[in-house]
């Protein structure tokens, strides 16, 4: 069973935005046993869109289309799909209600182009888009499925999760697919592969192991494909346990959740609290944590102490420490973490101070030097990392290393 | 002049990685006047790659291909290109030298597959890849240019910048392309379109206007294509000024930079300082600001005050205020912002307190209710927003609204 993804819109072709939708969609499709044959980005041009639809239909059974559904005249996806299928238009009353409600909620007057968002090709099934005014349209054309969705990521994701994926599962006989993900940290991809080589070689043909490295972590994903879901689950579980036993403390989470979610789950269960003291990560760790609903049971808050002054006033770092050792030093980061535990009255705290770059490095402390400390009410420990010279990556890798340190520490203290 | 980009490799089609290469390449091509007609991602499959090459050649003059050049047996781009062009292979001595040097530097033994990286289709021009072992191959086939590059981003970028783009400029007579982006906030896409309809209709055929909406902001992009760059710049500037005059205070930035960068630029120029006091945005505003190099000249830091206690201890919010009005209230957010200016000793501060959801809403304050305040040393003003019920989007929209409020305020005070 093959799908193709077509993204419509000039913004991708002029390089204004990176197409993150396609990777997300491809991942979800693979998870339910639908392979993606091709991803195609085309411009808002009728002839070109029609050619792309035609070619995709020749290669795949499912064609998912995003973009080009806005109210302005450069958005021509809807018109082009109707032309491609030889359909006329009808006004969809449910869509009109949805659009009217959205405008009422925003307290904005509706104009003619907004009303026309409710006009859809008369042969499609409309799937209501609760998060926006552009309707999602499902076409069943000679047994091939075409779905046109808005390109706004959260609208597309919600529609995929709630509507499209369940309908695809119901429309086709798909194999059962069972995945199991193990999150590791502290060992590179090739070393991991070496350590579990015997297990990998013993895998039967219907079970695959993928290495997904990112930011100093490697996710190991076992994927089994077959007829009986329960059998597959048991098989995957057996191999997963072998891998976990082999990799021991390199295993951070025996599940497909991000590090900060694993931390929140463990701390919630044990009624522990956490705070943060961030310099070079600039609030990114706090942001990762507070993305998750229910984090307030664990997370009290923290300091983004960019300046020397705020490291002193918010965290109680001694001026002497800063002047003698500098902001990026073991001494400073230890005081930051201990200060956070004390001032924010939490069980644990993590502190990060480093040189994210691109400027500010010295021979002794080059760009990419990052100190991270984890403190409890009893003690505090620090570690230094040497990352590269890219600012954004340094921020992300620092956050990832900090979360790894917290989780390792929590496992030591509370397992 | 059209180009197409073909990315080869399963990792994109299974959603393992996001294809950031294509957007980068498309941007560089557009800047030198080469439009990208289509971006296509295909798997490591001979028939599929050959079909993609064939179709791309029918639509475009330049075909840039990335990926599938590794030493392992799933990498078949080189073999497939030779087959497509009906070429044999020759050993390229320069490439062999490069590969040998790289292995010597890494102190690793070379094996047969590494030596075979120096075998190239005999009709191509080899461009040396200084950053890796896979050679870059340039084919001139009946006046159409095909370039096969490695998919590793930094290898591809270096080759594009140093070799491919200069050679393309030398190979074709390219038009000049001029873009101008205006960032607006506070008015939806369709209302913007209505307000500038007369200007849009007056645009000549060679100037296009695009609407790029995101998180309550809309970017307006004028793109002009023609022979004389100076003439185009003047034309685009004229239309941009008409749009700016028409939209007045809805225009946030007359340039293609994110809001927080515009804030940093304005505040750096005027030697002003900023701090943040975040509750529901949980450090996300701080993160947006601190992504940018040089932010420390403006940004002192801030509080992520998730708990009542930290709102009191870090920002000086009165317990009475919290108990009487609650954390999500005008009174609390005013005290948070004023407290940040005072405690963090900055010229300005922004504070956000809201209910990001999915839980925690009440009839009076439903999920999505967000109060935002901006304070200077002189006064403080707050505004309430009603967003939706999605946590991540509420965080993003709150940050976007907060940044819009800061920038509007700065423009009032310092224009």
Interface residues (C-beta under 8 A of the other chain):
Chain A: X10 X11 X12 X13 X14 X15 X16 X17 X18 X19 X20 X22 X23 X24 X25 X26 X27 X28 X29 X30 X35 X36 X37 X38 X39 X40 X41 X42 X43 X48 X52 X55 X70 X71 X72 X74 X105 X106 X108 X111 X113 X114 X131 X152 X154 X158 X210 X212 X276 X278 X280 X281 X282 X283 X284 X285 X286 X287 X289 X290 X291 X293 X294 X295 X296 X299 X300 X301 X302 X303 X304 X305 X306 X307 X309 X310 X313 X314 X343 X344 X345 X356 X357 X358 X359 X391 X392 X395
Chain B: X12 X13 X14 X15 X16 X17 X18 X19 X20 X22 X23 X24 X25 X26 X27 X28 X29 X30 X35 X36 X37 X38 X39 X40 X41 X42 X43 X48 X52 X55 X179 X188 X189 X190 X191 X193 X194 X210 X211 X212 X213 X221 X223 X276 X278 X280 X281 X282 X283 X284 X285 X286 X287 X289 X290 X291 X293 X294 X295 X296 X299 X300 X301 X302 X303 X304 X305 X306 X307 X309 X310 X313 X314 X343 X344 X345 X356 X357 X358 X359 X386 X388 X390 X391 X392 X393 X395
